[in-house]
Amino acid sequence: MRKPFITAKIKKLFHGFSSVRSYKVDEAKARQLPLVIFYKDDTMTIYPKDLDKGIPNGYKIKSKQKEGQVYDLIDYDWKADPKIMQETLL
């Protein structure tokens, strides 16, 4: 069974922004699925209607993993999802 969302992991924030590779955003748009960004112990969910609100940085980056793949980074203002404590659910 496929996940009902697309995931991206980031290692750092830059001036409060999370940078996601454009092919992850494009996949989420094409499949109309939320993009869930993982950073340390936090997550941020970007729903399909908000995927266009990202800011492309304009620099083309050559992939070190896939030969011939070129992508750019799309920045989203980091707003972590609220944490739900198990005790509040009981």
GIFENPE-V543168 format. One line per field, one symbol per residue. ss: DSSP state (H for helix, E for strand, - for the rest). burial: # if it has 24 or more other ideal C-beta (glycine too) atoms within 12 Angstrom, else .. Layout:
ss=???
burial=???
//
This chain:
ss=----EEEEEE---E--EEEEEHHHHHHHHHH--EEEEEE--EEEEE-HHHHHH-EE----EE-------EE-EEEEE--------HHHH-
burial=....####.#......######.##.###...#####.#...####....#..#................######.#............
//
